Amino acid sequence: MTSIEQAVTDCLKRHHISTALTVALSGGIDSMVLLDVMHRVHSRASGKSASTAAPVLEFDALHVHHGLSPNADAWAEFCQAECDARDVRLTIVRVQVDRHDTGGQGVEGAARRARYGAFSQHAAATILAAQHADDQAETVLHQLLRGTGLAGLAAMGECRQLGTRQTLLRPLLNVARADIEAYAKEHAVHWISDESNDDTTYTRNFIRHQLLPTIESRFAHASAALARTARHAAESAEMLEALAKIDLRWDGNLAHADVLDSLPRARQTNALYHWLKWHDVVPPSHAQLDEWAVQIFRASPTDKPHQAGGHDFVMVRQRDRLHLRR
């Protein structure tokens, strides 16, 4: 068993995944290696007894046809041929990417939203995505330059809930791009190249082809260090959420504000940030949270409510409990 096969198998075992698996297949080298690895792991499991079987029983693949490239049809045909050669069922979903309604994240963001929409319509309980350690490093660097907080620096998690019934799993997240390329060469894995990946007008491509190589020319292990930063940030973000639950005495329904009146402003804004997230409100800027904390966390000699809020909601503190009104 290769190191990549072991990494995938360990990830599936770690998250207790065994059925309803779908490989998100773009046709690029990363997803093609993941497809090949899954095929090998599945073949090996099929030849063993139930008591020693690997965690993979059955899986299929999903190709999202974005229609952004003149080569998109050829990529779909390539994915179909490669899946047929491995006897893997492939579903091809055509999506419409609105180049104008980009939500402030460019065509990349619009394509990503369309892709996740296609995932949500697929029957699989678990979607396997092929992002790897170098992708993680690029994401951390991008988030760092955007001035994001710990949640942003945590970048991509190995496991992410896409909804109440579906999970996105990234089994290659600790595997380096060089190892993926070596696997593809050793096992004669074919793949296609998306010409847009060389276009450095896209921020991620600029980071991948120009910024990160420049950094690595001085700091040889920069990608690994950035990936470690993501893990540290994820751990810290988890602890900050736990602290917010303690400070608010949050029970999943009620939040109490009185303890926070005497605590530092950082604790107050942290509590508001997570409380809003728990209510599915997109947290605002740190400056806005700071302003709201001043209004909310102050003792009052009467029962007169304190309130603050944005355009579509109001936070109300009454009798030392927080309420959110849409």
PyMOL commands that set and color helices and strands:
alter all, ss='L'
color gray80, all
select helices_A, chain A and resi 3-14+29-46+72-85+106-121+133-145+150-153+177-186+195-198+203-218+222-248+258-262+265-278+286-296
alter helices_A, ss='H'
color red, helices_A
select strands_A, chain A and resi 21-24+59-65+90-94+126-128+159-161+167-169+255-256+306-309+314-318+321-325
alter strands_A, ss='S'
color yellow, strands_A
deselect
rebuild
show_as cartoon
